[in-house]
Amino acid sequence: MRIFLDTEFTELTRDAQLISIGLAAENGDWFYAELTDYDSTFINPWVKENVLTLLTGPKLSNAQYVHTKPYMACRGDIVDVSRALRRWLARFGEKNSVHIWADVLAWDWVLFCHVFNGAFFIPEQVFWIPFDLSTLLLTKGLDPNVTRETLGQVDLQVPKLKLAKHHALYDAWLEKVIFEGLGG
């Protein structure tokens, strides 16, 4: 199972802290979480303007399930999000059966692993080698620096979530659409 990952975080430094995480599975399932325990003093003006304005905030409760669509949205500290994400990933079966794809792994994969307290503690369903959409674009003869919206359009209606560019779930879903459009 391919699952497409995006994260939003406080800053582009080694001290980056996770603000939100979105995952879109190739079967249509998805996961979205907002963290409550990041240090807001590290947030730069760009993140304030382009990321924080898209957060749902208190409208999300911890471990909220909606049964009409196989998804989960939650809001909480890193421990709450780790538990919820482990439960969500458990539905995908056997050891190493989940392949994580991210647009640019340098940030997303590290922050994904941080949710589980490091790479050695990721759920057993997750294959330990992540995959990179930017590299795939390059191998297909496309500019990896291209604006992603030119490669795919997302039409995802999600109750209670304001989806737009730089919303972690929107960006994860866009990665999925682009991958599928490339014949992946």
C-alpha positions in Angstrom: 0.0 0.0 0.0 1.4 3.4 -1.0 0.7 6.2 1.5 1.5 9.8 0.6 2.8 12.0 3.4 3.0 15.7 4.0 3.9 17.6 7.1 3.7 21.3 8.1 6.3 22.5 10.7 7.6 25.6 12.5 10.7 26.4 10.5 13.3 25.1 8.0 16.0 24.4 10.5 17.2 21.4 12.4 15.0 22.5 15.3 11.8 22.2 13.2 8.8 21.1 15.1 5.7 19.3 13.7 2.5 21.4 13.5 0.4 19.1 11.4 0.6 15.8 9.4 -1.5 14.5 6.6 -1.4 11.0 4.9 -3.4 9.9 1.9 -3.5 6.2 1.1 -3.9 4.9 -2.4 -7.2 3.2 -1.4 -8.8 6.5 -0.5 -8.2 6.3 3.3 -6.6 9.3 5.0 -5.3 10.6 8.3 -4.9 14.1 9.5 -3.6 15.5 12.8 -2.8 18.8 14.3 -0.3 19.0 17.2 -0.7 21.1 20.2 2.7 20.9 21.8 5.0 22.7 19.4 6.8 25.8 20.5 5.1 28.7 18.8 8.1 31.0 19.4 9.8 29.1 16.6 7.1 29.8 14.0 8.4 32.2 11.3 6.1 34.8 9.5 5.7 32.7 6.4 4.3 29.7 8.4 2.0 32.0 10.4 0.5 33.4 7.2 0.4 30.2 5.0 0.0 27.3 7.4 -1.5 28.4 10.7 -4.4 30.1 9.0 -5.5 26.7 7.6 -5.5 24.8 10.9 -8.9 23.6 12.1 -8.0 23.9 15.8 -10.5 23.1 18.5 -13.1 21.8 15.9 -11.1 18.6 15.9 -11.2 16.4 19.0 -8.7 13.8 20.0 -9.1 10.5 18.0 -12.2 11.6 16.2 -13.5 9.0 13.8 -16.1 9.5 11.1 -17.5 6.1 10.0 -18.9 7.2 6.6 -15.4 7.4 5.2 -12.3 5.5 6.3 -10.4 8.4 7.8 -9.3 9.8 11.1 -8.7 13.4 12.2 -7.3 14.3 15.6 -5.7 17.1 17.6 -3.4 16.6 20.5 0.2 16.4 21.7 2.8 14.1 20.1 1.8 11.2 22.2 -1.9 11.5 21.2 -1.0 11.8 17.6 1.4 8.9 17.7 -1.2 6.6 19.2 -3.9 7.7 16.7 -1.5 7.3 13.7 -0.4 3.8 14.9 -4.1 2.7 15.1 -4.7 4.1 11.6 -1.6 2.5 10.1 -2.5 -0.9 11.7 -5.4 -1.3 9.2 -2.9 -1.8 6.4 -1.7 -5.2 7.4 1.6 -7.0 7.4 5.1 -6.0 8.3 6.6 -3.6 5.7 3.4 -3.5 3.6 3.2 0.3 3.7 5.4 2.4 1.4 5.6 6.0 2.5 5.9 8.6 -0.3 6.6 12.2 0.4 7.3 15.2 -1.9 10.7 16.0 -0.4 11.8 13.5 2.2 14.4 15.6 4.0 11.7 17.1 6.2 8.6 14.9 6.0 10.3 11.6 6.7 12.3 12.9 9.7 9.2 14.5 11.2 7.1 11.4 10.5 9.7 9.3 12.4 9.8 11.8 15.2 6.0 11.1 15.8 7.1 7.6 16.9 10.2 8.7 18.8 12.6 7.9 16.0 13.0 5.7 13.0 13.7 2.5 15.0 10.2 2.8 16.5 8.0 3.3 13.4 5.0 0.9 13.1 5.9 -2.5 11.7 3.6 -2.0 8.8 5.8 0.8 7.5 8.7 -0.2 5.2 11.8 1.4 6.6 12.8 2.9 3.2 10.7 6.0 2.2 10.2 7.1 -1.4 10.5 10.5 -2.9 8.1 12.1 -5.4 10.6 14.8 -6.4 13.0 12.1 -7.6 10.3 10.4 -9.5 9.5 13.6 -11.3 13.1 14.0 -12.3 13.3 10.4 -13.6 10.2 11.1 -15.7 11.9 14.1 -17.3 9.9 16.7 -15.3 11.3 19.6 -13.3 11.3 18.6 -9.6 10.9 22.3 -8.8 7.6 22.6 -10.7 4.6 24.0 -8.9 2.7 20.8 -7.9 -0.7 22.2 -8.7 0.3 22.3 -12.4 0.6 18.5 -12.3 -2.7 17.7 -10.6 -5.9 19.1 -9.1 -7.3 18.0 -5.8 -11.1 17.9 -5.4 -11.4 16.5 -1.9 -14.3 17.6 0.3 -13.5 16.9 3.9 -15.9 18.0 6.7 -14.5 20.4 9.2 -11.1 20.8 7.4 -10.1 23.9 5.4 -8.1 22.4 2.6 -5.8 24.4 0.5 -2.1 24.5 -0.5 0.1 24.1 2.6 -2.6 22.2 4.4 -0.8 18.8 5.2 -3.8 16.7 4.1 -4.3 18.7 0.9 -0.6 18.4 0.0 -0.5 14.7 0.7 -3.6 14.2 -1.5 -2.0 16.2 -4.2 1.1 14.0 -4.1 -1.2 11.0 -4.5 -3.0 12.6 -7.5 0.4 13.4 -9.2 1.8 9.9 -8.6 -1.4 8.4 -10.2 -1.1 10.8 -13.1 2.4 9.7 -13.7 1.2 6.2 -14.1 2.5 5.1 -10.7 
